[in-house]
Amino acid sequence: MPQMPQRVTIWEVGPRDGLQNEKTQVPVEVKERFVRRLVSAGLPVVEATSFVHPRWVPQLADAEELMTRLGDDGRGLPVLVPNERGLDRALELGLRHVAIFGSATETFAQRNLNRSVEEQFAMFEPVVRRARDAGLDVRAYVSMCFGDPWEGAVPVEQVVSVGRRLLDLGASQLSLGDTIGVGTANQVGALVDAFVAAGTGLGELALHFHDTYGQALANTLAGLQAGVTTYDASAGGLGGCPFAKSATGNLATEDLVWLLAGLGIEHGVDLDALVETSVWMAEQLGRPSPSAVVRALASSQS
């Protein structure tokens, strides 16, 4: 197919975004094994956890313990830091890669950050500046890039304005999130084109899809045709957003790998090892994986 990249980077978010909405506490030793198995399966980036206050995301209250258990193997794994206190915790552990999480809409900014869209930049500025001064890489997420459950469709120019400001603060990459999974392929192409027109390099962009309406793979194909080479995904299709109840699971990493392999695009992931990991994690959670590829391959191997 025309305009396809030769290689794609998969940014694995299962341990953080995938597990954050689980109501039953997952033991830290299970989380550690999950992270290590994902790394062993060849995933180049595995986002391990979030240094958010336990009151907001109880599942990730063990962030320090997890990163301590991972030791040197965890130093280069990204972690989410919502504010300066979260950054302090990451710096104390000697971590080298952090991410911040912004919103393109007012309502979600208030619900997720307890800030307005404008106020979020004042909160993020010292986080990014201090992280960069300490030699850390910083990624920025923008949620609600295609639709918001309270505000409806989100204008492209609104997303570009928020995203550009986060990049201008010093983020090296911007992940554009379809938090509630309402985006379609044409919208993906239009949003990427708008960022490029605003002076953004394709290498600065990543795409983060949820499969609420079954559009995640179609949207990924549109992103590939637009030239984006980094995609967020969650092993086994785990995930959702605790602050947006209509957000269902993330794009499953296995489904993404299957698509990329079929297109002849390099990704570096051992699909069999990844499927085994997701089957194992589904057993820990007590329910089957929502990933179509995991279900198909697991049943063919049994």
N, C-alpha and C positions, 0 to 999 in steps of 0.2 A: 504494500500500500504506500502511496506517496507521502512524503513529509514525515516519515516515522523516524524517531531517534534510534541510534544503534544500541544504546544502553540506557537503562533506567535505574535510578536509585530508589529502593523501597525503604521508607522510613517507618519502622515497626512501632506501633503505639499500643500494642496489646497490654503490656504490663501496667501502663498508666491509664490511657483512655479506655482500654478494654475492660479493666477491672474496677475502675473508679465507681461504677454504679452498682456493683454487686452488694446486695444487702447482707449476705452472710460473710463474715470476716474470713478472708483467705489467709492461712498461716504464712508468716514471713518466709519460712523455709520452702514453701511451695512457690512463692513469688521468686525467690532466689533461683530455684531450679528452672522455673519458667524462663527467666531472663537468660540463664546460661544455655538452655536448650535452644532458644531462638538465635543466640549468637553462634552456637555451634552449627546451626542449620544454614549459616552463610548470610544471614541478614546483616547488611553493612551498618545499619543504625538501629538501635533498640532503645526507645525512650523508656527509662526504667520506672520512674515514679514522679510524684509531685510534692513539693514542700509547701503545701497548702495547710491552713489551720485544720486540725482534726475535726473541729466542730462542723466544718463545711463538707469535708470528704473523709468520713471516718475510715473508709477502706484503706486510705493511704497514710494513716497515722504512724505507720512503722517505717516511714521513708528513711530516716537516719539509720535504723537498724538494718534495713535492706542494703543500703549503700555501703555500710560498714562490713556486712557479710560478703559483699561482692569484692571488697578490697581494691587492689590495683586493677582488677578486671573491670571495675565499674567506673573508674576515673573519667574515661572518655565517653561514657554513656550520657545522653541528654537527660535532664530533669526539668520539670516545669517549676518556675518560681513566680508566684503571683505578685510579689512586692519585695521591698528591701529586706525584710526579715527572712523571707524565703531565700533570697540571695545569700544572706549571711550564713544560713545553714549549709548551703551548697559550698560556699567558700571554706567554711570550717572543715569540711570533709575533703577538700582538695579537688573538687570536681572541675571539669574543664569545659562543660557545654551546658548552657541553660536555655530555657525557652520562656517567653511571656505569652499571655493569652488575652487578646483584646477583642472588642466587639464592634461590628459595623452598625449596630442599631442601639438606640437609646434604651429601650425596654430591657434588652438582654444585658446591656452594660450595668444597669441598675440592679438587676436580679443576680447577675453572676459576680460583679465586681463591687457592687454598692457605690458605684461612681457613674457620672454621666459620660458620654462619649468624649467630651472635651476633658473632663477631669482624669480620665484614664491615662492620658499622655503625661500629665504632671506626675502620676504615680510611676509610670514606666521609665521616664527620663533618667532619674538617678540609678535605677536598676541597670539599664543598658549601659550608661556611662561608667558606672563602677565595675560592671562585669568586663567591659572592653578594656578598661584601664588595668584590670587584673589579668588580662590575656585570655579571657574566656570568649568562646564563640556564642553568639546570641541568635536564636531563632524567634520569630514572632508569628503567632497564630492570629487569624482574624475569623471570628465566628459569624454566623448568620449572613454569609455572603450572597446567598441566592433567595432566601426567604426567611421570615421570622414569624413564629406562631402568634405573636401579638400584633405585629405591624404589617404582616403580609409581605408582598414582593419588595425586595430591597433594590433601590436604584443603583445601577452600575457605577455612576459617578460618586455615589456615597461610599461604596466599597473601595474604590480607587483612592479617594481622599484619605480614608482611614489607613489603608495599607501603605500608601506612599509616606505618610507621616511616621509610621512605625519603622519603615526602612530608613528614612532620613534620621531617625534617632540613633541608628547604628546597627540595626538588625542585619544579618548577612543573608537571611532567607525569610520569605513570607509564605506561610501556609494558608491557603484560602479554603475555608471550611464551609461545606454544605451541611450545616449542623443538623437540620431536620430532614435532609434528603429529598428536597423538593426540586432541585435543579434539573435541567435538561441539557442535552448536548449543545443545542444552539446557544444557550445561556453561557455555557462553559467557554465556548469559542469567543463569544462577545466580551466576556470579562477578561480573558487573557489578552485579547487584542487591545482592550482599553488600557490595561496596565502597560503593555508594550508602547502604545501611543503616548503614554505619560512618562516614558523614559526608563521603564523597568526592563532589565535584561531577563530573558527566559530562565537563565540559571538562578535568578533570585526568587523564582516562584516555585511553589509546591501546591499540590491539590489534595484536598482531604474530603472524601465523599462518604456519605452514609447511604444505606440501601433501603430506606423507608419505602420508596415507591419502585424499587427494583431497577433504578437507573444508574447505579454506581459504575458498572462496567461500561455502559454506553457513554457515560460522562468521562470515564477514563480514556476511552478511545478518542473522544473529542479533544481531550487535553493532549494526547499524544500527537494528534494531527495538528494541533496548535503549536507543538514544539516543546511542551513542558516535560521535564525529565525526572522529576522527583514526585513520588506519590506516597501518601500516608496510607497505611493499612493496618488491620488488627488481626492477628492470628486467630483463625476460627471464626472470624466475624464478630468477636466479642465487642461489647461497648454500647455507649449511649451517653447522654449528657444529663447529670443529675439536676440541672437547672432548666432543662427544656424537655418536658415530659414526652413530647412527640418525637424526640430523637431516638431512633432505634439503632441497631448495630452498625458498626463501621463496615466499610468495604473489607471483605475477608482477604487476608494476604494470599491464601491459597488460590482464590478465584482470580486475583490479580496476576499471580505467577502463571497460572494456566493461560490467561489471555496473552501475556507477554511472550510466553513460549510459542504459542500458536502464531504470533506475529513475527517470530524470529528476532525478538529483541532480547539482548542479554540482560540478566538480572543477578546472577551469582548465587541463587538460592537453591538448596537441595529440597525439592518439593516433598519427597518421601519423608525426610526427617521432620519437615515442618508439619506435615499431616499427622505424623506420630505424636508430635508435641501437642497439637490441638486436640487430638483424641484423648490424650492423657489429661490435658487441662479440663476438657469437658467432663471427664470422670471426676476430677476434683470438685467441680461445681455441681455435679449431679444432674446434668442435663445434656442432650446432644448438641453438637456444634451446629450453628445456623449456616455454616459455609456449605454451599452445594458441592464444591470440589472435595471437601473433607468427607462429606457423607458418601459421595460416589466412590472415592478411592478407598475409604475405610471399609465399605461393604464389599468391594471387589477383592480386598486382601483378607477378608474374614472367611 
